[in-house]
């Protein structure tokens, strides 16, 4: 295998690392305020898994048909119109990756900074700079870092699940009964699903680095589906462990569900242990996003003169300029401290573009007789997975539009800014062509 490409294990590790963040360790407490039946909770997270798997099936078909890095930027440009791809790339460039990296780095600093007697902001800065530097060296070194951190992440979660299943709890929040039928119809269930879907985000991560995947037509579907399936199983087991090991009143409305469960399992040292474990998991997530995000910028820069400077790769096929552009934006967000709100703004838009990309599968099917389609992955039982994803996405988008009009409005405002930049880009390209 060429040193500039990665195999299925690393591609899968990128998916797993992108998906598993702090969301799984923090959201259950708020879900338990209104939905307390254990069937309701497991159905909620199973629904999130179903949506992620349907999305992974769709992106596997898109990515193995249109072989190029860039994710939604490339898919939407090919399926519909370059302007849709440009706007998607604009969102990725401005906040789609830099904001989650900043958020994860800040969380990492908050979790372990006090134990190491280091400022949380300083630790966040140092972590982002170190990982960006490491990913600037070579794809082989990036693979090593990603594989090690993701493997440790999964092992730690597996150990956590094992002890949570075998140890008999003093009290438990597990409640089985018929009340789940009523809870599924509550508005709170819809609210919880929005945040569960965010916890599952990252299932499409390998689609951003298609150019760096060996034998992508075979490897990409395997990585997307295997990574999503592994995380879905871990999420369901983790939620059951959280419910099993603590009483309901200890979990309701609480943010630090992971630490509460760790204390129940391992005593007072559990809080410190889980802090370092979550920090390691965040390190893996930051690494995956630092790897994937700049590939969108680099591919976008290949197609548009305004960004052309960021298209350059090193002799080892690393888009260093794009990596450090994202790093710079991440550091700015860390300094300003406004990234959490920016991330909320982007949630509506990111879900919208994912839904549009999944709709692109219908366009791919119309091209099934073309030579580029032969040998590509085909989503089974088409169009059922695509329709499921689109229906659930519509549910989320409508809820966000109604419940968070300010945030969604600011997200749309960012799109308007991207449209203006697109027009400037096109005018600049025409001017260069005329002068040339």
Buried (B, 14 or more C-beta within 10 A) or exposed (E): EEEBBBBBBBBBBBBBBBBBBBBBBBBBBBBBEBBBBBBBBBBBBBBBBBBBBBBBBBBBBBBBBBBBBBBBBBBBBBBBEBBBBBBBBBBBBBBBBBBBBBBBBBBBBBBBBEEEEBEBBEBBBBBBBBBBEBBBBBBBBBBEBBBBBBBBBBEBBEEBBEBBEEBEBEEBBBBEEEBBEEBBEEEBBBBBBBBBBBBBBBBBBBBBBBBBBBEBBBBBBBBBBBBBBBBBEBBBBBBBBBBBBBBBEBBBEBBBBBBBBBBBBBEEEBBBBBBBBBBBBBBBBBBBBBBBBBBBBBBBBBBBBBBEEBBBBEEBBBBBBBBBBBBEBBBEBBEEEEBEEBBBBBBBBBBBBBBBBBBBBBBBBEBEEEEEBEEBBBBEEBBEBBEBBBEBBEBBBEBBBEEBEEBBEBBBEBBEEBBEBBEEBBEEBEEEEEEE
